[in-house]
Amino acid sequence: MKKDMFVTAGLCLIKDKIAQSAEEAAEKPAKADESLPDRPVSVFEGLQPETAKALRSRWQEYEHFRQDLNIRLHELAVRIANRCAETEKISADLQKMKEETAKLLERLEKQPELDEYDPDFQSRLSDHYRQLEHLRIDLTDIQLPTAEKTAADQSAKNLFAELDSVTFGQLFRLGAAFMLPLILAVLFSGLLLIVTIFLTFRVNL
């Protein structure tokens, strides 16, 4: 009984301290919440006006640089995709040419050798010659479209490359140079018309 009475008396002594600690723990989050701002605080609000202006200028420069880099990367990605498509098309055309060339080579290799002791040597020679002529025509049909397409594609690529490398200022100067004779002719015609009207009224006076 004495031991139980001792523990109970000790709890009674610290009862007030436990209650006070619980109240303080409940009040701390409320105070922390009161210290938080109602809205997000911009980093520019705590800076000097000159520093904030310089930081905003740096931020705008970063955004412009990022946008420019984004545009360049998209343009490069489009060019790469187009080049990949062109390469795949060329690869398919070359594969088709390879198969057709193999067929022609097989036809040529199947052609038997001529025998000068054969009584039909002359007619066989004519037949073989005609076969070779057909092979030559088929070979030309395989090579000619590719050569023409390559030349046309190369010309188109050179034209687009030149137009792509020309800036707006250069285009404006070229347009002004081409329009300069017309502008001078219009001015000269207008001046001549003014002189003619002036002389006409002068003579009437």
Backbone as a chain_set.jsonl record, in Angstrom:
{"seq": "MKKDMFVTAGLCLIKDKIAQSAEEAAEKPAKADESLPDRPVSVFEGLQPETAKALRSRWQEYEHFRQDLNIRLHELAVRIANRCAETEKISADLQKMKEETAKLLERLEKQPELDEYDPDFQSRLSDHYRQLEHLRIDLTDIQLPTAEKTAADQSAKNLFAELDSVTFGQLFRLGAAFMLPLILAVLFSGLLLIVTIFLTFRVNL", "coords": {"N": [[0.813, -1.198, 0.0], [1.958, 1.17, 0.721], [3.761, 1.543, -1.344], [2.062, 1.889, -3.55], [0.752, 4.228, -2.798], [2.868, 5.988, -2.93], [3.515, 6.151, -5.67], [1.159, 7.212, -6.69], [1.088, 9.669, -5.439], [3.312, 10.828, -6.612], [2.495, 11.086, -9.283], [0.434, 12.876, -8.987], [1.875, 15.132, -8.351], [3.226, 15.786, -10.725], [1.187, 16.197, -12.437], [0.15, 18.701, -13.126], [2.272, 19.765, -14.621], [2.333, 18.069, -16.861], [-0.102, 18.653, -18.072], [0.323, 21.342, -18.724], [2.425, 21.153, -20.578], [1.115, 19.789, -22.667], [-0.746, 21.738, -23.442], [0.971, 23.749, -24.416], [2.146, 22.396, -26.571], [-0.079, 22.14, -28.215], [-0.577, 24.776, -28.876], [1.628, 25.63, -30.367], [1.612, 24.773, -33.233], [-0.516, 26.401, -34.061], [0.515, 28.988, -33.714], [2.636, 28.802, -35.505], [1.234, 28.564, -37.896], [0.066, 31.073, -37.967], [2.273, 32.626, -38.518], [2.838, 32.126, -41.185], [2.665, 33.459, -44.515], [-0.198, 34.88, -46.236], [-0.186, 34.734, -49.021], [1.968, 33.676, -51.778], [5.307, 34.854, -51.615], [7.098, 36.929, -53.674], [10.426, 36.718, -54.932], [11.437, 39.083, -55.773], [10.394, 41.048, -54.17], [11.907, 41.375, -51.901], [14.207, 42.633, -52.678], [16.499, 45.272, -53.625], [15.491, 48.086, -55.699], [17.193, 48.482, -57.992], [18.599, 46.072, -58.071], [16.46, 44.276, -58.364], [15.504, 45.076, -60.871], [17.698, 44.456, -62.529], [17.748, 41.699, -62.126], [15.251, 40.937, -63.191], [15.697, 41.647, -65.872], [17.712, 39.854, -66.484], [16.258, 37.509, -66.224], [14.369, 37.769, -68.319], [16.133, 37.714, -70.467], [17.03, 35.098, -70.205], [14.613, 33.696, -70.777], [14.157, 34.478, -73.448], [16.442, 33.386, -74.644], [16.003, 30.69, -74.112], [13.636, 30.269, -75.578], [14.547, 30.781, -78.181], [16.452, 28.739, -78.442], [14.745, 26.56, -78.263], [13.214, 26.851, -80.603], [15.224, 26.523, -82.533], [16.015, 23.879, -82.02], [13.645, 22.494, -82.642], [13.458, 23.081, -85.387], [15.8, 21.819, -86.303], [15.17, 19.186, -85.634], [13.015, 18.734, -87.369], [14.32, 18.979, -89.847], [16.082, 16.823, -89.653], [14.266, 14.709, -89.514], [13.09, 14.93, -92.057], [15.347, 14.433, -93.602], [15.855, 11.801, -92.835], [13.575, 10.544, -93.881], [14.006, 11.016, -96.617], [16.365, 9.574, -96.922], [15.501, 6.977, -96.367], [13.764, 6.647, -98.526], [15.566, 6.812, -100.664], [17.122, 4.611, -100.047], [15.242, 2.55, -100.421], [14.786, 2.844, -103.174], [17.337, 2.261, -104.167], [17.564, -0.386, -103.343], [15.605, -1.552, -104.944], [16.718, -1.032, -107.469], [18.997, -2.596, -107.2], [17.916, -5.184, -107.161], [16.749, -5.3, -109.731], [19.03, -4.976, -111.306], [20.4, -7.305, -110.612], [18.721, -9.176, -111.795], [19.065, -8.537, -114.51], [21.779, -9.134, -114.757], [21.686, -11.861, -114.292], [20.24, -12.704, -116.532], [22.098, -12.057, -118.495], [24.229, -13.742, -117.823], [23.063, -16.185, -118.293], [23.032, -16.36, -120.981], [24.129, -18.294, -123.634], [27.445, -19.253, -124.792], [28.796, -18.378, -127.963], [29.359, -20.477, -130.761], [31.651, -20.911, -133.178], [31.677, -22.97, -134.955], [29.158, -23.746, -135.3], [26.411, -24.382, -137.381], [24.298, -22.566, -137.44], [25.427, -20.21, -136.726], [25.431, -17.483, -137.551], [22.741, -16.604, -137.344], [22.314, -17.064, -134.615], [24.167, -15.29, -133.571], [22.997, -12.874, -134.28], [20.654, -13.046, -132.744], [21.718, -13.069, -130.143], [22.905, -10.588, -130.131], [20.685, -8.929, -130.3], [19.513, -9.528, -127.83], [21.475, -8.54, -126.102], [21.195, -5.84, -126.735], [18.632, -5.334, -125.777], [19.128, -5.756, -123.066], [20.87, -3.641, -122.601], [19.157, -1.45, -123.007], [17.323, -1.874, -120.921], [19.065, -1.57, -118.786], [19.705, 1.123, -119.082], [17.209, 2.229, -118.539], [17.063, 1.697, -115.84], [19.124, 3.268, -114.74], [18.744, 5.933, -115.655], [16.369, 7.344, -114.536], [17.219, 7.619, -111.874], [19.502, 9.219, -112.09], [18.417, 11.571, -113.194], [16.633, 12.258, -111.139], [18.394, 12.626, -109.019], [19.863, 14.859, -109.906], [17.795, 16.769, -110.087], [16.904, 16.825, -107.404], [19.224, 17.71, -106.176], [19.479, 20.273, -107.287], [17.124, 21.468, -106.294], [17.648, 21.323, -103.54], [19.909, 22.97, -103.367], [18.757, 25.404, -104.137], [16.825, 25.831, -102.107], [18.539, 25.904, -99.94], [20.018, 28.211, -100.479], [17.954, 30.134, -100.4], [17.19, 29.829, -97.767], [19.397, 30.745, -96.413], [19.381, 33.423, -96.912], [18.808, 36.566, -95.509], [16.214, 38.767, -94.147], [16.918, 41.423, -94.522], [18.711, 41.242, -96.659], [16.995, 40.274, -98.644], [15.307, 42.496, -98.826], [17.08, 44.435, -99.796], [17.742, 43.276, -102.257], [15.221, 43.323, -103.505], [14.815, 46.09, -103.581], [16.899, 46.779, -105.278], [16.11, 45.548, -107.668], [13.734, 46.903, -108.133], [14.559, 49.487, -108.427], [15.174, 50.595, -111.086], [12.519, 50.783, -112.108], [11.369, 52.525, -110.252], [12.914, 54.829, -110.708], [12.172, 55.329, -113.357], [9.448, 55.932, -113.039], [9.636, 58.23, -111.443], [11.036, 59.923, -113.209], [9.193, 60.091, -115.287], [7.073, 61.332, -113.954], [8.3, 63.775, -113.295], [8.788, 64.756, -115.865], [6.149, 65.043, -116.73], [5.243, 67.021, -114.99], [6.868, 69.182, -115.792], [5.954, 69.473, -118.395], [3.254, 70.227, -117.992], [3.681, 72.606, -116.635], [4.99, 74.17, -118.583], [2.962, 74.276, -120.455], [0.885, 75.744, -119.18], [2.372, 78.022, -118.833], [2.849, 78.939, -121.403], [0.24, 79.48, -122.196], [-0.337, 81.614, -120.559]], "CA": [[0.0, 0.0, 0.0], [2.831, 2.343, 0.757], [4.328, 1.749, -2.691], [1.016, 2.453, -4.405], [0.518, 5.594, -2.389], [4.006, 6.8, -3.38], [3.372, 6.381, -7.121], [0.016, 8.101, -6.896], [1.473, 11.013, -5.01], [4.224, 11.388, -7.625], [1.705, 11.474, -10.448], [-0.309, 14.096, -8.66], [2.787, 16.269, -8.362], [3.598, 16.163, -12.098], [-0.035, 16.306, -13.241], [0.056, 20.062, -13.658], [3.314, 19.951, -15.65], [1.918, 17.336, -18.071], [-1.183, 19.428, -18.702], [0.904, 22.56, -19.286], [3.173, 20.746, -21.777], [0.147, 19.47, -23.715], [-1.303, 22.994, -23.938], [2.004, 24.417, -25.22], [2.29, 21.658, -27.836], [-1.246, 22.434, -29.055], [-0.519, 26.172, -29.308], [2.758, 25.871, -31.276], [1.186, 24.767, -34.648], [-1.347, 27.559, -34.371], [1.414, 30.129, -33.875], [3.384, 28.627, -36.753], [0.334, 28.869, -38.999], [-0.131, 32.516, -38.01], [3.456, 33.266, -39.079], [2.901, 31.902, -42.626], [1.977, 34.511, -45.28], [-1.438, 34.495, -46.902], [0.087, 34.532, -50.455], [3.398, 33.465, -52.039], [6.114, 36.068, -51.639], [8.048, 36.958, -54.781], [11.804, 36.997, -54.552], [11.758, 40.459, -56.143], [9.921, 41.98, -53.156], [12.926, 41.597, -50.882], [15.425, 43.165, -53.294], [16.56, 46.682, -53.968], [14.926, 48.304, -57.042], [18.189, 48.256, -59.047], [18.867, 44.632, -58.144], [15.276, 43.614, -58.921], [15.457, 45.383, -62.301], [18.737, 43.656, -63.187], [17.346, 40.288, -62.091], [14.185, 40.753, -64.175], [16.317, 41.695, -67.2], [18.387, 38.569, -66.67], [15.203, 36.506, -66.394], [13.857, 37.926, -69.684], [17.17, 37.211, -71.374], [16.982, 33.642, -70.128], [13.423, 33.23, -71.481], [14.391, 34.65, -74.884], [17.443, 32.402, -75.038], [15.35, 29.381, -74.066], [12.708, 30.189, -76.706], [15.342, 30.673, -79.398], [17.008, 27.389, -78.486], [13.63, 25.646, -78.52], [12.886, 26.953, -82.029], [16.315, 25.912, -83.295], [15.966, 22.427, -81.857], [12.51, 21.989, -83.413], [13.817, 23.145, -86.804], [16.766, 20.761, -86.571], [14.458, 17.904, -85.575], [12.246, 18.603, -88.611], [15.263, 18.704, -90.942], [16.58, 15.455, -89.5], [13.179, 13.797, -89.893], [12.984, 14.956, -93.52], [16.504, 13.729, -94.17], [15.65, 10.366, -92.621], [12.584, 10.084, -94.86], [14.663, 10.99, -97.915], [17.325, 8.467, -96.927], [14.742, 5.727, -96.49], [13.27, 6.563, -99.898], [16.716, 6.496, -101.519], [17.497, 3.219, -99.765], [14.272, 1.678, -101.09], [15.048, 2.905, -104.616], [18.577, 1.526, -104.442], [17.286, -1.818, -103.199], [14.89, -1.953, -106.155], [17.703, -1.048, -108.552], [19.869, -3.751, -106.988], [17.201, -6.384, -107.591], [16.62, -5.275, -111.185], [20.369, -5.203, -111.869], [20.704, -8.729, -110.442], [17.967, -9.904, -112.82], [19.74, -8.336, -115.793], [23.027, -9.891, -114.734], [21.333, -13.272, -114.434], [19.902, -12.902, -117.952], [23.332, -12.015, -119.276], [25.028, -14.939, -117.556], [22.398, -17.352, -118.878], [23.208, -16.364, -122.431], [25.197, -19.261, -123.965], [28.551, -18.792, -125.619], [28.656, -18.675, -129.391], [30.281, -21.465, -131.309], [31.894, -20.578, -134.589], [31.471, -24.162, -135.784], [27.721, -23.998, -135.346], [25.875, -23.956, -138.686], [23.405, -21.415, -137.243], [26.215, -19.199, -136.011], [25.043, -16.111, -137.933], [21.44, -16.268, -136.744], [22.502, -17.0, -133.169], [24.861, -14.034, -133.28], [21.992, -11.804, -134.362], [19.775, -13.163, -131.572], [22.486, -12.643, -128.968], [23.111, -9.143, -130.224], [19.421, -8.303, -129.931], [19.371, -9.695, -126.389], [22.356, -7.555, -125.468], [20.613, -4.514, -126.937], [17.53, -5.222, -124.806], [19.735, -5.595, -121.746], [21.414, -2.288, -122.515], [18.022, -0.54, -122.841], [16.821, -2.059, -119.556], [20.041, -0.973, -117.892], [19.532, 2.577, -119.182], [15.979, 2.576, -117.823], [17.328, 1.643, -114.405], [20.04, 4.326, -114.325], [18.342, 7.278, -116.061], [15.524, 8.056, -113.573], [17.98, 7.954, -110.677], [20.373, 10.355, -112.398], [17.591, 12.773, -113.311], [16.103, 12.604, -109.828], [19.49, 13.149, -108.205], [20.155, 16.219, -110.351], [16.682, 17.64, -109.691], [16.922, 16.984, -105.947], [20.369, 18.539, -105.816], [19.153, 21.658, -107.635], [16.13, 21.957, -105.338], [18.299, 21.518, -102.245], [20.746, 24.165, -103.455], [17.886, 26.575, -104.166], [16.265, 26.034, -100.773], [19.627, 26.284, -99.034], [20.332, 29.611, -100.727], [16.856, 30.956, -99.888], [17.172, 29.752, -96.308], [20.512, 31.509, -95.873], [19.185, 34.848, -97.177], [18.087, 37.251, -94.443], [15.195, 39.705, -94.59], [17.601, 42.624, -95.016], [19.237, 40.961, -97.996], [15.858, 40.235, -99.563], [14.848, 43.87, -99.037], [18.039, 45.111, -100.677], [17.586, 42.73, -103.603], [13.984, 43.862, -104.061], [15.036, 47.506, -103.894], [17.765, 46.861, -106.453], [15.325, 45.208, -108.856], [12.693, 47.908, -108.337], [15.143, 50.809, -108.6], [14.923, 51.15, -112.431], [11.113, 51.152, -112.242], [11.144, 53.73, -109.45], [13.522, 55.96, -111.425], [11.353, 55.624, -114.539], [8.23, 56.607, -112.58], [10.008, 59.586, -111.036], [11.372, 60.709, -114.398], [7.947, 60.36, -116.007], [6.34, 62.346, -113.201], [8.978, 65.061, -113.462], [8.534, 65.206, -117.23], [4.754, 65.471, -116.794], [5.152, 68.312, -114.295], [7.476, 70.202, -116.656], [5.055, 69.687, -119.537], [2.095, 71.003, -117.509], [4.149, 73.948, -116.31], [5.216, 74.894, -119.834], [1.672, 74.493, -121.107], [0.252, 76.882, -118.532], [3.216, 79.216, -119.029], [2.597, 79.432, -122.791], [-1.117, 80.055, -122.245], [-0.283, 82.944, -119.962]], "C": [[0.85, 1.252, 0.0], [3.412, 2.63, -0.618], [3.311, 2.36, -3.623], [0.749, 3.894, -4.053], [1.647, 6.501, -2.848], [3.892, 7.13, -4.872], [2.244, 7.344, -7.387], [0.352, 9.518, -6.496], [2.411, 11.66, -6.016], [3.493, 11.838, -8.857], [0.915, 12.741, -10.186], [0.59, 15.312, -8.714], [3.11, 16.741, -9.785], [2.383, 16.317, -12.989], [-0.142, 17.677, -13.886], [1.066, 20.304, -14.772], [2.924, 19.261, -16.957], [0.835, 18.106, -18.806], [-0.637, 20.677, -19.37], [1.679, 22.248, -20.567], [2.228, 20.428, -22.934], [-0.461, 20.725, -24.309], [-0.298, 23.742, -24.821], [2.183, 23.728, -26.571], [1.12, 21.936, -28.77], [-1.2, 23.851, -29.593], [0.573, 26.424, -30.338], [2.349, 25.789, -32.742], [0.348, 25.958, -35.007], [-0.501, 28.794, -34.562], [2.216, 30.031, -35.154], [2.52, 28.953, -37.951], [0.108, 30.372, -39.119], [1.06, 33.229, -38.627], [3.567, 33.093, -40.589], [2.158, 33.012, -43.358], [0.727, 33.972, -45.955], [-1.233, 34.195, -48.384], [1.581, 34.279, -50.653], [4.134, 34.801, -52.169], [7.122, 35.962, -52.769], [9.433, 37.307, -54.284], [12.177, 38.444, -54.847], [11.334, 41.457, -55.061], [10.972, 42.287, -52.101], [14.205, 42.183, -51.417], [15.327, 44.666, -53.472], [16.032, 46.899, -55.383], [15.921, 48.037, -58.17], [18.473, 46.77, -59.217], [17.69, 43.881, -58.758], [15.177, 43.853, -60.43], [16.476, 44.561, -63.07], [18.354, 42.182, -63.227], [16.227, 40.004, -63.085], [14.725, 40.782, -65.589], [17.028, 40.381, -67.505], [17.387, 37.451, -66.914], [14.626, 36.563, -67.806], [14.864, 37.421, -70.701], [17.203, 35.69, -71.391], [15.795, 33.083, -70.906], [13.584, 33.362, -72.994], [15.381, 33.615, -75.404], [16.839, 31.003, -75.096], [14.399, 29.206, -75.253], [13.459, 30.03, -78.028], [15.936, 29.278, -79.541], [15.931, 26.352, -78.787], [13.26, 25.649, -80.0], [13.963, 26.274, -82.869], [16.294, 24.386, -83.204], [14.806, 21.815, -82.637], [12.829, 22.006, -84.914], [14.804, 22.049, -87.169], [16.095, 19.393, -86.558], [13.646, 17.67, -86.846], [13.168, 18.281, -89.776], [15.804, 17.277, -90.865], [15.516, 14.45, -89.906], [13.006, 13.753, -91.409], [14.149, 14.224, -94.165], [16.383, 12.224, -93.986], [14.649, 9.799, -93.622], [13.197, 10.002, -96.253], [15.631, 9.817, -98.015], [16.626, 7.126, -97.066], [14.21, 5.549, -97.911], [14.397, 6.19, -100.85], [17.143, 5.05, -101.311], [16.542, 2.238, -100.439], [14.495, 1.664, -102.604], [16.307, 2.129, -104.981], [18.373, 0.022, -104.314], [16.548, -2.339, -104.429], [15.835, -2.02, -107.345], [18.637, -2.247, -108.436], [19.213, -5.034, -107.475], [17.076, -6.437, -109.108], [17.966, -5.524, -111.866], [20.76, -6.671, -111.748], [19.959, -9.565, -111.475], [18.624, -9.763, -114.194], [21.037, -9.125, -115.861], [22.773, -11.379, -114.886], [20.971, -13.593, -115.875], [21.148, -12.916, -118.818], [24.167, -13.276, -119.075], [24.398, -16.205, -118.136], [22.553, -17.412, -120.394], [24.377, -17.297, -122.796], [26.27, -18.638, -124.852], [28.305, -19.192, -127.081], [29.741, -19.647, -129.831], [30.441, -21.187, -132.801], [31.69, -21.764, -135.521], [29.986, -24.527, -135.888], [27.186, -23.535, -136.703], [24.963, -22.734, -138.575], [24.117, -20.265, -136.522], [25.727, -17.777, -136.312], [23.711, -15.702, -137.302], [21.539, -16.171, -135.223], [23.211, -15.708, -132.76], [23.89, -12.862, -133.318], [21.062, -11.833, -133.149], [20.482, -12.677, -130.305], [22.68, -11.125, -128.967], [21.838, -8.394, -129.824], [19.178, -8.419, -128.416], [20.247, -8.695, -125.62], [21.803, -6.139, -125.599], [19.445, -4.291, -125.968], [18.067, -5.027, -123.378], [20.274, -4.175, -121.554], [20.294, -1.265, -122.302], [17.458, -0.644, -121.424], [17.765, -1.443, -118.527], [19.942, 0.556, -117.902], [18.274, 3.027, -118.451], [16.173, 2.548, -116.311], [18.139, 2.847, -113.95], [19.485, 5.723, -114.571], [17.432, 7.969, -115.049], [16.285, 8.469, -112.324], [18.87, 9.158, -110.921], [19.578, 11.645, -112.5], [17.055, 13.213, -111.958], [17.185, 13.193, -108.939], [19.817, 14.576, -108.586], [19.06, 17.191, -109.932], [16.669, 17.881, -108.19], [18.069, 17.88, -105.512], [20.098, 20.004, -106.13], [18.145, 22.253, -106.655], [16.755, 22.21, -103.974], [19.171, 22.757, -102.257], [19.902, 25.431, -103.437], [17.322, 26.869, -102.79], [17.339, 26.441, -99.774], [19.994, 27.748, -99.219], [19.229, 30.524, -100.187], [16.828, 30.96, -98.369], [18.274, 30.59, -95.685], [20.368, 33.008, -96.087], [18.346, 35.456, -96.064], [17.065, 38.215, -95.026], [15.831, 40.975, -95.146], [18.154, 42.431, -96.412], [18.117, 40.89, -99.022], [15.34, 41.643, -99.861], [15.776, 44.616, -99.982], [17.941, 44.588, -102.104], [16.323, 43.262, -104.266], [14.131, 45.328, -104.431], [15.902, 47.667, -105.138], [16.997, 46.545, -107.735], [14.269, 46.271, -109.163], [13.252, 49.298, -108.611], [14.94, 51.364, -110.015], [13.467, 51.584, -112.626], [10.807, 52.428, -111.464], [11.712, 54.96, -110.154], [12.699, 56.339, -112.651], [10.08, 56.359, -114.152], [8.537, 58.045, -112.172], [10.314, 60.478, -112.237], [10.115, 61.055, -115.187], [7.123, 61.43, -115.283], [6.955, 63.727, -113.339], [8.729, 65.628, -114.854], [7.102, 65.711, -117.376], [4.574, 66.832, -116.116], [5.718, 69.439, -115.149], [6.568, 70.524, -117.835], [3.847, 70.525, -119.134], [2.508, 72.451, -117.228], [4.357, 74.764, -117.581], [3.909, 75.192, -120.545], [0.953, 75.704, -120.498], [1.048, 78.165, -118.738], [2.979, 79.808, -120.407], [1.226, 80.059, -122.896], [-1.153, 81.405, -121.595], [0.309, 83.941, -120.931]], "O": [[0.516, 2.256, -0.629], [3.545, 3.786, -1.021], [3.641, 3.251, -4.406], [0.537, 4.712, -4.948], [1.41, 7.676, -3.13], [4.145, 8.264, -5.28], [2.373, 8.219, -8.243], [-0.066, 10.468, -7.158], [2.341, 12.864, -6.26], [3.832, 12.873, -9.431], [0.753, 13.577, -11.074], [0.146, 16.401, -9.077], [3.252, 17.939, -10.029], [2.531, 16.548, -14.189], [-0.487, 17.792, -15.062], [0.755, 20.973, -15.757], [3.155, 19.802, -18.038], [0.858, 18.198, -20.033], [-1.077, 21.039, -20.461], [1.597, 23.002, -21.537], [2.527, 20.773, -24.077], [-0.679, 20.802, -25.518], [-0.671, 24.303, -25.851], [2.351, 24.392, -27.594], [1.297, 21.966, -29.988], [-1.734, 24.11, -30.671], [0.45, 27.363, -31.125], [2.72, 26.698, -33.485], [0.457, 26.488, -36.113], [-0.757, 29.581, -35.474], [2.457, 31.037, -35.822], [2.996, 29.548, -38.918], [-0.026, 30.897, -40.225], [0.907, 34.309, -39.198], [4.313, 33.833, -41.229], [1.121, 33.47, -42.878], [0.606, 32.774, -46.213], [-2.034, 33.463, -48.964], [2.382, 34.631, -49.787], [3.625, 35.75, -52.766], [7.91, 35.018, -52.82], [9.598, 38.084, -53.343], [13.114, 38.981, -54.255], [11.84, 42.579, -55.022], [10.932, 43.346, -51.475], [15.203, 42.236, -50.698], [14.244, 45.25, -53.472], [16.114, 45.984, -56.203], [15.561, 47.442, -59.186], [18.576, 46.265, -60.335], [17.876, 42.971, -59.566], [14.812, 42.949, -61.182], [16.17, 44.028, -64.136], [18.597, 41.494, -64.219], [16.233, 38.968, -63.75], [14.261, 40.018, -66.436], [16.961, 39.862, -68.619], [17.637, 36.55, -67.715], [14.415, 35.522, -68.427], [14.495, 36.776, -71.683], [17.378, 35.07, -72.44], [15.945, 32.095, -71.625], [13.194, 32.464, -73.74], [15.183, 33.036, -76.472], [17.124, 30.229, -76.009], [14.353, 28.138, -75.864], [13.06, 29.245, -78.887], [15.927, 28.702, -80.629], [16.186, 25.375, -79.491], [13.02, 24.595, -80.589], [13.654, 25.537, -83.805], [16.528, 23.693, -84.195], [14.952, 20.745, -83.228], [12.507, 21.056, -85.628], [14.673, 21.416, -88.217], [16.416, 18.536, -87.38], [13.589, 16.548, -87.35], [12.856, 17.422, -90.601], [15.963, 16.609, -91.886], [15.817, 13.455, -90.565], [12.801, 12.684, -91.986], [13.978, 13.491, -95.139], [16.76, 11.455, -94.87], [14.846, 8.705, -94.15], [12.951, 9.047, -96.99], [15.714, 9.151, -99.047], [17.092, 6.244, -97.789], [14.203, 4.438, -98.441], [14.217, 5.356, -101.738], [17.483, 4.347, -102.263], [16.973, 1.214, -100.969], [14.406, 0.615, -103.242], [16.337, 1.422, -105.988], [18.941, -0.754, -105.082], [16.83, -3.44, -104.904], [15.767, -2.955, -108.143], [19.023, -2.842, -109.442], [19.852, -5.868, -108.117], [17.274, -7.492, -109.711], [18.03, -6.208, -112.888], [21.375, -7.229, -112.656], [20.496, -10.551, -111.979], [18.729, -10.732, -114.947], [21.361, -9.715, -116.892], [23.549, -12.083, -115.531], [21.354, -14.644, -116.388], [21.244, -13.696, -119.765], [24.74, -13.813, -120.024], [25.095, -17.174, -118.434], [22.229, -18.427, -121.011], [25.492, -17.103, -122.312], [26.043, -17.651, -125.552], [27.685, -20.216, -127.369], [30.869, -19.631, -129.339], [29.479, -21.228, -133.569], [31.548, -21.592, -136.732], [29.632, -25.528, -136.51], [27.474, -22.417, -137.131], [24.866, -21.95, -139.518], [23.499, -19.469, -135.815], [25.626, -16.957, -135.4], [23.573, -14.591, -136.789], [20.921, -15.299, -134.612], [22.891, -15.111, -131.732], [23.958, -11.963, -132.48], [20.721, -10.789, -132.593], [19.897, -11.955, -129.498], [22.622, -10.477, -127.922], [21.883, -7.384, -129.122], [18.68, -7.476, -127.801], [19.82, -8.095, -124.634], [21.93, -5.332, -124.678], [19.288, -3.205, -125.411], [17.53, -4.241, -122.597], [20.147, -3.59, -120.478], [20.448, -0.326, -121.521], [17.15, 0.371, -120.798], [17.328, -0.871, -117.528], [20.078, 1.201, -116.863], [18.266, 4.082, -117.815], [15.518, 3.296, -115.586], [17.874, 3.397, -112.881], [19.733, 6.622, -113.768], [17.706, 9.122, -114.716], [16.035, 9.539, -111.769], [18.987, 10.027, -110.058], [19.985, 12.681, -111.974], [17.025, 14.407, -111.66], [16.938, 14.142, -108.193], [20.026, 15.421, -107.715], [19.345, 18.299, -109.477], [16.45, 19.007, -107.743], [17.924, 18.701, -104.606], [20.443, 20.883, -105.341], [18.288, 23.4, -106.232], [16.432, 23.201, -103.319], [19.188, 23.516, -101.289], [20.273, 26.419, -102.803], [17.332, 28.017, -102.345], [17.08, 27.232, -98.867], [20.253, 28.454, -98.244], [19.516, 31.561, -99.589], [16.485, 31.968, -97.751], [18.125, 31.091, -94.57], [21.131, 33.79, -95.521], [17.292, 34.924, -95.716], [17.04, 38.457, -96.232], [15.344, 41.54, -96.125], [18.082, 43.329, -97.25], [18.263, 41.385, -100.14], [14.979, 41.952, -100.997], [15.32, 45.343, -100.864], [18.043, 45.361, -103.057], [16.339, 43.613, -105.446], [13.634, 45.764, -105.469], [15.681, 48.565, -105.95], [17.202, 47.19, -108.763], [13.949, 46.51, -110.327], [12.502, 50.198, -108.989], [14.559, 52.528, -110.14], [13.203, 52.623, -113.232], [10.083, 53.301, -111.943], [11.07, 56.01, -110.192], [12.542, 57.521, -112.957], [9.667, 57.295, -114.837], [7.794, 58.967, -112.511], [9.905, 61.639, -112.28], [9.978, 62.168, -115.694], [6.551, 62.318, -115.914], [6.247, 64.724, -113.481], [8.49, 66.825, -115.012], [6.863, 66.7, -118.069], [3.841, 67.688, -116.612], [5.133, 70.519, -115.229], [6.424, 71.681, -118.23], [3.458, 71.438, -119.862], [1.778, 73.392, -117.542], [3.946, 75.922, -117.649], [3.764, 76.243, -121.168], [0.475, 76.579, -121.221], [0.482, 79.256, -118.808], [2.915, 81.027, -120.566], [1.048, 81.054, -123.597], [-1.916, 82.273, -122.019], [0.435, 85.121, -120.603]]}, "num_chains": 1, "name": "protein.A"}
